[in-house]
Each structure stands twice: as C-alpha cells, then as structure tokens.
C-alpha cells in the first residue's frame, strides 16, 4: 500500500508540461495575450521563462496595472501626484519585463500605450532599442493622456513630451526590419541618414510635434515608404512630396491646422485623403493619382468644394474616384460657368449635410455635365 501511494505521488508531481517540445510551447505562448503568457510562469519550473518567447509586446494600463485605472469611480479622482505614482509603477514593471524579455527570441511588435513624457525618456528609448535589436517589424508608441487616464474635469499640469529620435532605429550593427511605425503625442527628431529605415512601409504620426524639414528628413530615411498618415500635427505648414525617389502610394492628412500648402509630386502616389481647412494644392506630377477623399473644414470649406468640382479636373486628369464631403450643403458653392470635364472619373461619392429641402438640385446638372464618364453616383445625406 505504501509503495502504491509513493508511486502515485511521484506520478502526480511529474512535470508533464516541461517535456513538451519547444516548438509547441512557443505556439501555445504566441496564442495568448502578453499578460496571460507571463502568468504561465507559475505552471512549471521549466515555464518560468517560456513567456519570453512571446513575439508581441503590448504594454498598457490594463495589462500592466490592471483595469482599475479605467473605472468611472477611480479615473476622475486621479490628481497629478496619483498619476505620477501610476507612471512610476508602470515604468518599473515594464523595465522588469523588458529585462527578462532580452533573454527571449525575436520580438515582432512593441506597443506602448501609456501617458509618459520626457521624465521617462531613457526608459522608453531603451525599450524601443531592445525591440529594434530583436528584429521588431511594428513599433506603436501612444503616449497620449487619454490612453491612460480619463481626462474629463482633470486639470492638465505642465507636461513635457517625450522626443522620439530616428537614431534609435539606425544602429549600424543591426539590420533594420521595421515595417510599421505609429507615433502618438510626442516630439520628433529625425536624423538625415538617407536610406537608414529602408524596410519601413507604413508610418502614422498623430499629434506629433514635427516640422516641415524634419518630415522631409524622415522621408529621406525611408525611401520605400508606401503609406503615410499625418493627423493633428500642428507644426506642419508647407509640405512637399516631390522627391522622385519616393515610393509613396497612399497619403492621408487630417486636421493639421497650420497647413498652408501641399505639393504632391511622387509618381507612385495613387490615393490622397485630406481633411482640414482649404490649403493650396499643387499636383506637380502625380500621373497615377486615381482615388481622392476630401473633407474641408473652416470658414472657406465651400471654396474647397468648388475647387474640387472644377479646377481638379485639369490638375488630376487621371482621377477615377472622388469622395467629397460638403458640410454646408450644396446650395452655396460657386461653380464655374464653363464646364471642366472630369473625363476619367467613374465613381463620385457626395456626402451633403445638412440637406436643404429647398435645394433645387441645380448642382446635379453641373455634376452630370462635368463627370462625363460617370458610372456610379452615390449621394449621402
């Protein structure tokens, strides 16, 4: 009886998890969230470090500090001292996890979603450098207040932003594998090292303090960039995308309030999306530009609608799809007496609001005369 009990006890304490092949363990870990993967370290001695093979790192308030920070009862009572304490706890825990993760295999993606600023610059830069050195293809940095704290009724203290530097991604001893870069709520510092980010294909800059010259320098470091989004970047004034080396295919610009002029020149450009006040557009050389979305804001929004329905016919002769939003209806735009034909546009999408009951649809006649090759007209109200 005693021997049977001993045999049973030995079987019960045997580490069955530890004998699984590494390939199977890695597949199991990759299907878990990072938070779940870290918790597996308590399952077995051999699993204590297995989570470090997890390829996708997402550090946010939920995964690092728990969901308490987003609850209605807690969010509103966080003053700046409480928030700073949360930041310290966040950085301390991410430091610990990244120290362990250095022993692991390749990192596919790094996402940091937390309200951090200049004070923690050395920590943030170290996390990015570690991910880059391990072959990361995606870096997503969102340091906005809204991703960590509820901003309602909370006075925002003086807060210095973190400065992201392209030099973090230009190590001479590391082959660049980065394909997608997303930056939110930070400063930007570009180092003019042409071609240093040769693998980058997608970049999104949201609420980033970047100048015209810095953006141009950045574009010269990633000549294979195909998709660029600029959102709420307040320091941009005069943009030029005329370098013949650019491979840009999709350009999206949204709500950059100081933007005065845009020169579009890359031969590869196929899609242009613009939301904001009317700027001076110069389509220097864009023979492949076929798809356009336009939504003008501000006091001169109707002038933008008029330009889109007239002058663009000459400026963009190869345009095939035009998606136009008119916020003040279609009664007020001044359309030219001379009809300028959009000979290649096959799809026109008009979003008109508010829609006036007394509208006599005179503009429809102009549209039908102007868009001579139209196959699809979609009217949204």
C-alpha positions in Angstrom: 0.0 0.0 0.0 2.8 2.3 0.9 4.6 1.6 -2.4 1.5 2.3 -4.3 1.0 5.7 -2.6 4.6 6.6 -3.3 4.2 5.7 -7.0 1.0 7.8 -7.2 2.7 10.7 -5.5 5.6 10.6 -7.9 3.4 10.5 -10.9 1.3 13.4 -9.6 4.4 15.6 -9.2 6.0 14.8 -12.5 6.4 17.9 -14.7 4.4 16.9 -17.8 4.4 20.5 -19.1 8.2 20.5 -19.1 8.5 17.7 -21.6 6.6 19.4 -24.4 8.8 20.4 -27.4 10.0 24.0 -27.6 8.1 24.5 -30.9 4.8 23.5 -29.3 5.5 25.7 -26.3 6.2 28.7 -28.5 3.0 28.2 -30.5 1.0 28.0 -27.2 2.5 31.1 -25.9 2.0 33.1 -29.1 -1.7 32.4 -29.0 -2.0 34.1 -25.5 -2.0 37.7 -24.7 1.2 39.0 -23.1 -0.5 39.2 -19.7 -1.7 35.6 -20.0 1.7 34.5 -21.2 3.5 36.0 -18.2 1.1 34.2 -15.9 2.2 30.8 -17.3 5.5 31.2 -15.4 3.8 29.7 -12.3 2.7 26.5 -14.1 6.1 24.7 -14.1 9.7 25.3 -13.3 10.5 24.9 -17.0 7.9 27.5 -17.9 9.3 30.3 -15.7 11.0 31.9 -18.7 8.9 30.4 -21.6 6.8 33.6 -21.8 9.9 35.4 -23.1 9.3 33.8 -26.4 6.1 35.8 -26.8 6.6 37.8 -30.0 4.1 40.6 -29.5 4.6 43.0 -26.6 1.7 45.3 -25.6 2.3 47.4 -22.5 -0.8 49.5 -21.5 -2.6 50.3 -18.3 -4.8 47.3 -18.4 -2.0 44.7 -18.9 0.5 46.3 -16.6 -1.6 48.0 -13.8 -5.0 46.3 -14.2 -8.3 47.7 -15.3 -8.9 49.8 -12.1 -7.5 52.9 -13.7 -10.3 53.0 -16.3 -13.2 52.6 -13.9 -15.5 55.5 -13.5 -15.0 55.6 -9.8 -11.2 55.8 -10.0 -10.4 57.8 -13.1 -11.9 61.1 -12.1 -10.1 61.2 -8.7 -6.6 60.9 -10.0 -4.7 64.1 -9.5 -1.3 64.7 -10.9 0.5 63.1 -7.8 -1.6 60.0 -8.2 -0.9 59.9 -11.9 2.8 60.2 -11.4 2.7 57.3 -9.0 0.9 55.3 -11.6 3.6 56.2 -14.2 6.4 55.1 -11.8 4.7 51.8 -11.2 4.1 51.3 -14.9 7.7 52.1 -15.9 9.1 49.9 -13.1 7.0 46.9 -14.2 7.8 47.3 -17.9 11.5 47.7 -17.1 11.4 44.4 -15.2 9.5 42.6 -18.1 11.9 44.0 -20.8 14.9 42.9 -18.7 13.6 39.4 -18.8 12.5 39.7 -22.4 16.0 40.4 -23.5 16.8 36.7 -22.9 14.0 35.7 -25.3 13.8 35.2 -29.0 12.7 37.6 -31.7 10.2 40.4 -31.0 7.7 41.0 -33.7 6.0 44.1 -32.3 6.2 46.5 -29.4 3.3 48.7 -28.4 3.5 51.2 -25.5 0.2 52.8 -24.7 0.5 55.0 -21.6 0.8 58.7 -20.7 4.6 59.1 -20.3 6.8 62.1 -21.0 10.3 63.4 -21.1 11.0 62.3 -17.5 11.0 58.7 -18.6 12.8 59.2 -21.9 15.7 56.9 -21.1 13.4 54.1 -20.2 11.2 54.5 -23.3 14.2 54.7 -25.6 15.7 51.6 -24.1 12.5 49.6 -24.7 12.5 50.7 -28.3 16.1 49.9 -28.8 15.7 46.4 -27.4 12.7 45.7 -29.6 14.5 47.0 -32.7 17.6 45.0 -31.9 15.4 41.8 -31.8 14.0 42.4 -35.2 10.7 44.2 -34.4 8.6 44.9 -37.5 6.0 47.0 -35.7 6.6 49.8 -33.2 3.4 51.6 -31.8 4.0 54.4 -29.4 0.9 56.1 -27.9 1.9 58.5 -25.1 -1.4 60.4 -25.0 -3.2 61.2 -21.8 -6.5 59.6 -23.0 -5.0 56.1 -23.3 -4.2 56.1 -19.6 -6.5 58.4 -17.7 -9.9 59.8 -18.0 -9.4 63.5 -19.0 -12.8 64.9 -18.0 -12.6 67.6 -15.3 -9.0 67.0 -14.6 -6.7 70.0 -14.9 -3.7 69.1 -17.1 -0.4 70.0 -15.4 2.6 71.2 -17.4 3.9 68.1 -19.1 7.0 67.8 -21.3 6.7 65.3 -24.1 9.0 62.5 -24.9 11.1 63.1 -28.0 11.3 60.2 -30.4 14.5 60.1 -32.4 15.1 58.2 -35.6 18.6 57.4 -34.4 17.0 54.8 -32.1 16.3 52.8 -35.3 19.5 53.4 -37.2 22.0 51.2 -35.4 24.9 50.4 -37.7 25.2 46.9 -36.3 21.6 45.9 -36.6 19.7 45.2 -39.8 16.6 47.3 -40.0 13.4 45.1 -40.1 10.9 47.8 -39.1 7.9 47.9 -41.4 5.2 49.8 -39.5 5.7 52.9 -37.2 3.0 54.6 -35.3 3.7 57.6 -33.0 1.1 59.5 -31.0 1.6 62.5 -28.7 5.3 63.1 -28.8 8.1 65.3 -30.2 10.0 64.1 -33.3 13.7 64.3 -34.0 14.8 63.0 -37.4 18.4 62.3 -38.3 19.1 62.8 -42.0 20.7 59.4 -42.7 19.3 58.6 -46.2 18.0 55.0 -46.5 18.6 54.0 -42.9 15.0 52.9 -42.5 14.9 51.1 -45.8 12.4 48.5 -44.7 9.7 50.9 -43.4 6.5 50.8 -45.5 3.8 52.4 -43.2 4.1 55.4 -40.9 1.3 57.1 -38.9 2.1 60.4 -37.0 -0.7 61.6 -34.7 -0.4 64.8 -32.6 3.4 64.7 -33.2 5.4 67.9 -33.0 7.3 67.7 -36.3 8.4 70.4 -38.6 8.4 70.5 -42.4 12.1 70.0 -42.6 12.0 67.1 -40.0 9.3 65.4 -42.0 11.4 65.7 -45.2 14.5 64.4 -43.5 12.4 61.5 -42.2 11.1 60.6 -45.6 14.6 60.5 -47.0 15.4 57.8 -44.4 12.6 55.5 -45.6 12.5 55.6 -49.4 10.3 52.5 -49.5 7.5 54.1 -47.5 4.2 53.4 -49.2 1.6 54.6 -46.7 1.9 57.9 -44.7 -0.7 59.3 -42.3 -0.4 62.8 -40.7 -3.0 63.6 -38.1 -3.3 66.7 -35.9 0.4 67.6 -36.5 0.2 71.3 -35.6 3.7 72.4 -36.7 3.3 71.4 -40.4 3.0 74.4 -42.7 4.3 73.7 -46.2 4.5 70.1 -47.3 6.4 68.8 -50.4 6.3 65.3 -51.6 8.2 65.9 -54.8 11.3 63.8 -54.4 11.5 61.4 -57.4 12.9 58.7 -55.1 9.7 58.5 -53.0 7.6 55.4 -53.4 4.6 56.8 -51.6 1.3 55.3 -52.7 -1.2 56.4 -50.0 -1.1 59.8 -48.3 -3.6 60.8 -45.6 -3.6 64.3 -44.0 -6.1 65.1 -41.3 -6.7 68.2 -39.2 -3.3 69.8 -39.4 -4.5 73.4 -38.5 -1.5 75.4 -39.7 -1.1 73.6 -43.0 -0.9 76.2 -45.8 0.2 74.4 -48.9 0.7 70.8 -50.2 2.8 69.9 -53.2 2.2 66.4 -54.4 4.8 65.0 -56.8 5.7 61.3 -56.2 5.0 59.4 -59.4 3.9 56.4 -57.3 1.0 58.2 -55.5 -2.4 56.5 -56.1 -4.6 57.7 -53.2 -4.8 61.1 -51.4 -7.1 61.7 -48.4 -7.4 65.2 -46.9 -9.5 66.6 -44.0 -9.0 70.1 -42.9 -9.1 73.8 -43.9 -8.6 74.6 -47.6 -4.9 74.7 -48.5 -3.1 75.4 -51.7 -2.8 72.2 -53.6 -0.1 71.7 -56.2 -0.3 68.4 -58.1 3.2 68.8 -59.7 3.5 65.3 -61.1 1.1 62.6 -59.9 0.2 60.6 -63.0 -1.1 57.6 -61.0 -3.3 59.5 -58.6 -6.7 57.9 -59.1 -8.5 58.0 -55.7 -9.2 61.1 -53.6 -11.2 61.8 -50.5 -11.7 65.4 -49.5 -13.5 66.9 -46.5 -12.9 70.6 -46.0 -13.5 72.4 -42.7 -13.4 76.1 -41.5 -14.9 79.2 -43.0 -13.7 78.6 -46.5 -15.0 75.0 -46.8 -17.3 75.9 -49.7 -14.3 77.3 -51.7 -12.7 73.8 -51.2 -15.8 72.1 -52.6 -15.8 74.5 -55.6 -12.2 73.8 -56.4 -12.7 70.0 -56.1 -15.6 70.1 -58.6 -13.8 72.4 -61.1 -10.0 73.0 -61.0 -9.1 69.5 -60.1 -10.3 68.3 -63.5 -7.3 69.9 -65.0 -4.9 69.2 -62.2 -5.6 65.5 -61.8 -6.6 64.2 -65.2 -6.3 60.5 -64.3 -8.7 60.7 -61.3 -11.1 57.8 -61.2 -12.8 58.0 -57.8 -13.7 61.2 -56.0 -15.2 61.1 -52.5 -16.3 64.6 -51.4 -17.9 65.8 -48.2 -19.8 69.1 -48.2 -20.6 70.2 -44.7 -22.8 73.3 -45.5 -24.9 71.6 -48.2 -24.6 72.2 -51.9 -26.6 75.4 -52.3 -23.8 77.9 -51.7 -20.7 76.6 -53.6 -19.9 78.9 -56.6 -19.4 76.7 -59.6 -17.8 78.0 -62.8 -20.0 78.8 -65.8 -17.5 76.9 -68.1 -17.8 73.2 -67.5 -14.4 71.5 -67.0 -14.7 67.8 -67.7 -13.5 65.0 -65.4 -13.0 62.6 -68.3 -11.8 59.6 -66.3 -13.8 59.8 -63.1 -16.1 56.7 -62.9 -17.3 56.9 -59.3 -18.4 60.1 -57.5 -19.4 59.9 -53.8 -21.0 63.1 -52.4 -21.8 63.4 -48.7 -24.0 66.5 -48.2 -25.2 67.8 -44.8 -27.3 69.5 -43.8 -29.5 68.7 -46.7 -31.8 71.6 -47.5 -35.4 70.9 -48.5 -35.5 73.9 -50.8 -32.5 72.8 -52.7 -33.4 72.7 -56.4 -30.5 70.4 -57.3 -29.0 72.8 -59.9 -25.6 71.5 -58.9 -26.7 68.0 -60.0 -26.9 69.3 -63.6 -23.4 70.7 -63.3 -22.1 67.3 -61.9 -23.7 65.3 -64.7 -22.2 67.6 -67.3 -18.8 67.7 -65.7 -18.3 64.0 -64.9 -18.8 62.6 -68.4 -17.6 59.1 -67.8 -19.5 58.6 -64.5 -20.7 55.0 -63.9 -21.7 55.4 -60.2 -23.1 58.4 -58.3 -23.6 57.9 -54.6 -25.3 60.7 -52.6 -25.1 60.5 -48.8 -27.2 63.0 -46.7 
